[in-house]
Amino acid sequence: MVSFGAQVDFAVPHIKIKNLNKHYDVQGTPVHALKNINLEIPEGKIFGIIGKSGAGKSSLIRTLNGLESISGGSIHIHQQDLSRLNHAELIQLRQRMGMIFQHFNLMSAKTVRENVALPLKVAGCSAAEIAPRVNEALQLVGLTEKADHYPSQLSGGQKQRVGIARALVHHPEILLCDEATSALDPESTAAVLSLLKEINRKLGITIVLITHEMQVIREICDQVVVIERGEIIEAGQVWSVFSAPQQPLTQELLKLEQLDLPFALHALPDAHSTQLILKLRYAAPASQSPDLKAMLNQLDGPVQLYQSHVDTIQQHLVGALIVAVPAAQLDISALQQKLKQHIAQIEVLGYARPAH
């Protein structure tokens, strides 16, 4: 059990997944849902898993709590191998995990208090044990005054807070969040993410969060993996992935800047192209603001700035510049090497003939 104010060793992998595979048979058609997944999720951190619909995210989270059997590989939680657990041991393991769902999964005929108490009743706890646990969980999520309300009397954000209280009522070590904010409006999403961050800080609970929204990852996660067609295609610290996304899917999911240039872009140069348009991504500790003049001076020649974006993620400044340089022959690899002290990534957006 993890009690309030518990101290954890952040260096210890809480969950270790090795060569995990999952196969389904869908109406006679074999589906390879998870392909050689390897992950180490640190204890006490917020770990994000992102991908599009059908990428394998939900299959992965369901294998973590034993709702889905695995076809190959292993999952260890504090060095306990899930595949070797009998039914009783698996039930005990699930009691060490909380689960938050996209659509809340509340019982409409029961009050908030009764919904939160359900996991403890199923576990056979006495009424004397249940009451203080429920009160504690409701206080943590800020819903003490709604204890005797029914779900129909609550907003979407409040319903999800009930779901979080229910997930926390048995003091889990791990909290699994399956698209926990995708059914909420922006204001409720921000409130729920803030609550999850506070829970992680106060209780030291390891949180594994599945989403298709990079903004959710940006707001609260320490590390992120990007999954596509059952495979991990990119992984790292959130600030690092945001500053230099390697895969097209990651770049698509990020969409940090909306390209709004006052001229047309062409993939290949033509006789009229006078400028090469580049996107320069950079990252630096927040305490060390980058020297943009020194950065741009390395481009040798006139530089025009058309767009700029900067954000603060995990105590790092993560930004991007859209610039135009003369459309002469340019060795991007050599330029990347030259700028490696300043730039995380250089991307050629295209060629243009800007109007003057």
N, C-alpha and C positions, 0 to 999 in steps of 0.2 A: 504494500500500500504506500502511496505517496501522500503525505500529510501536508498541511499548509506550511509554507516556509521551508520545505525540504531542500537539502543541498544535494546536488548531483555532480558526477564527474563528466563534464562535457566531452572528454576525449574518448569515452567508452562507447563503442558501437552498441546501441540498444537493439537494433534489428540488423541482422546480416543475411542478405539474400545471395545465394551462389548458384549460378547456372540454372536459374528457374525457368521451367517451360510449362506451358499449360495448353492442352489440346482439348477441343470440343468436337462433338459430332452434331452438326446441325442438319437435320433431315437427310441424313446419309452423306453429307458433305463434311469432310474433315476441315477443321479450322485451327490454325496454330496461333492462339491468342497472345501468348507470351513467349518470347524467343531469347533464351540465354540471358535472362536478366541478372545482373550483378550489382548489388547496392550495399552500402553500409550507411545506416542512418544513426547519427550520433544521439546519445542520450541527452534529453533536455533541450533539444533544438526543434525548430519548426522546419519541416522538410516538405518541399513542394514537388508535386508530380503533375506535369502539364502535357496536354495533347488534345487533338481534336476528338470528336465523337467517334467511337469505334477503334480508338488507338490501342486499347487494352488497359486503360487506367482503372476502370472498375473491377476488371478481372484481377488486377494486381492487388488492389486493396482488399478484395474478398478473400484472396489467398492468405493475407496477413492475419486475419482473425479466424481462419479455419473454415469459413463458409464455403470455400471452394477447395477441393483437393488439388494437389499439384501433380503434374505428369512426369516431372523430372527436376533434379536439382534439390536445393534445400532452403529452408527458412529457419533461422535461429533467432530467438528472442531471449536476450541474456543467456546465450549459449544453450538454450533449450530447443531441441529440434522438433518442430511442429509435426513432422511426418511420423515421429516415433511415439506420439502421445495417444493414449487410449481415450475413449469417449469422456470419461470422468475428468481426466487431466485436461482435455481440450476445453471442457466447460469451465474449469478453474482458470485456464489461461484467458478465456474470453471475459471473465470477471475482472481481469487486470487491464482490460481495454474498454474504452468508451467509443461509441459510434454516433456521428452526427450525419443526418441524411439531408438530401436536397429538399424533399417535400415534407420534412418535419416528422411524419409518422406518429402523430399524436392520436390518442383515442378521444373522439369527440364527446362521448358520454361521460368522460371522467374530468374532474377538475385538474387545474395545473398541479396542485399538490399530489393528487392521485397519479397523474401521469409520471411525475418525477419519482414517485415511490415504487413504481412497477418493478424495476430491476431488483430492488431489495426484497420485495414480496416474492418474486420468482426464486430468489436465492434463499428464501426461508427465514429471513430476518424477523425478529420480533417487532411489535409495534413500538416498544420502548427504544429499540435501536433505530427504527425507521424515522421517527419524528424529528430528532435533532439533525440527522443526516439531510433530510429534505429541507429543513429550515436553513441549514448551512449552505446547501447548493443554491437555493433560491436567493439567498442574500448575496452570494457570489456573483450571480448574473443580474442582480438588481430587480428581482420580481417578487419580493416578499409581499408587497401589497396586492399582487394578482393571484395569490395562492388558491383562493376559492373561486376564481373565474374559470370559465370553460374556454376551450380553444376558439370557439366561434366569436368570443368577445375580445380576441387579441388581434393585433396587427401581425403582419408577416414576420417582422423583426422580433416581436415578442414571442411568437410561436417558436422561432429558431432558438431564442434564449431558453425557452422551456426544454427544447431538445438538448441544448448544451447542459443544462442543469441535470437532466435525466442521465446524460452520458457521464457526468462527474459524480453522481450520488454515491457510487461505490468506490470512490477514490482510485481511479485507474492510473496505471503507469503510462499508458499510451492512449492518445486520442486520435481516432481516425475520422477524417472529414471528407465526405464524398459530395463534392459540388455544394458545399454548405451554404453558399451565398448566391447561387445562380438563379434562385427563384425570388430574390429580394430586390427592392429598388436601391438606387445608389446610396441614399442616406442610411438605410437599414444595413446595407452591405458594409459601409464604413464602420458602423457601430458594432456589428458582429465581429469584424476583423480586429477592431480595437479590443474587444472583450477577449478574443482568443489570445491575443498578444499578452494581455494582462494575466490571463490564466497561466500561460507558459512562464511568465516572469515570477508570479507568486508561488506556483505549485511545482515548477520544474518538470512538468509533464512533457514528454516527447509528443509532438503533434505531426502527423502525416496528413497532408492536405492535397486532395485531388481537385483540379480545376481545369478549365479551358481558357481562363482569363489571366493574361500576364500581369494585369494591374493587381490582382489578388496576390500573386507571387511577389511582386514588387513591394507591396505594403507590409507583409509580415514574415516572409520566409527567409531563412538563413542560407539554405542550399536548394537547388532545383535540378530536376532531371526532366528532359523533354523526351516523350515517348511517341513513336510513330509506327503503326502497323506491328505492334507488339515488341518493338525493339527500342532500347535507349539510344538516342542519336546524339544527345548532348547533355552534359552535366557540369556542375560547378557551383561556386559561390554565386549568389544572385547578382551582385554588382559586376562580377566578371563576365557572366553570360550576357547581361544587358549591354556591357560596353563592347563586346566583341562576339556577337552571335555567329556561329560557324555554319549552321545548316539553314537552308532556305525556309524550312518550316519554322524554326526559331525566329528568323527575321520576319516572317509573316505574322507570327503570333505577337511579336513585340510591337511593331508599328509605332515606334517612338515618335516619328515625325511624319506629318502628312506633307508629301511633296507638292508644293504649290509654287511653281516657278513661272516667271513671266515670259517663257519661251518654250518651244517644243524641244523634246529630247529625241535623239536618234541613236539606235543601238550601234551603228557603224558610222564612221566619218564619211563625209562626201566632200565635194569640191567647195562647198559653201561653209563647212564647219570651221569655226575659228576658235572654239573653246572646248575643253574637256571638263566635264562636270564630275566632281569627286565628292564622296561622302567620307569624312574623316571622323572616326569614333575615337574618343579618348576617355581615360579614367585616371583619377588621382585621389589620394587621401583628401578628405574634406579640409584638413588642416593645411594642405599644400595646394593652393589654387594653381592650375597650370598656367604657364606663360604662353599665351596665344601668339604673341608677336614672335617669340623664338620658334614656335611651332610652324608658323606660316612662312617665316623667313627661309626655312629649309626647302621650300618649294621652288626656289630660284626663279625669280621673275614676277611679273604682276599677278596678283591674286585678287579675285573679287568674291566677296562673301554674300551669299544669297539667302542663307537660312542658318539659324543656330538654335540649339536645344541643350539644356543642361538640367540635371536632376540630382538629388542626393539619395543614394541607396547604400545602406549599411556603412555609414560614415565615409562614403566615397562620392566624389563628384563624377557623374557619368554623363557625357555629353556627345554631341555630334555637330559637325559643321558641314554645310553644303557650300562648296567653293568652286570657282571656275578658274582654270589655268589655261595658258595657250595650248592649242590642240596640236602641239608638236609631238614627235615620237617620245613616249614616256615609258620607262621601265618601272612598272608598279612594284615589282619585287625589290629592286634597288632602292626605290623611294621608301618602301616599308622599312627596309633595313636602316636607312638614313634617319627615319623618323621614329625609330623604335623606342626612344626615350620619352616620346611625347604621345604617339598615336597607337591605339590598340588595334585598329583595323582601317584599311583603306579600301573603299569600294568604288568602282567606276560605274557611274549612273548612266553615262552616255555622252553624246556629242551635241553641240548646239551652236547656233549663230545668234547670240543675243542681240536684240535691238538696242541701239544707243541713242 
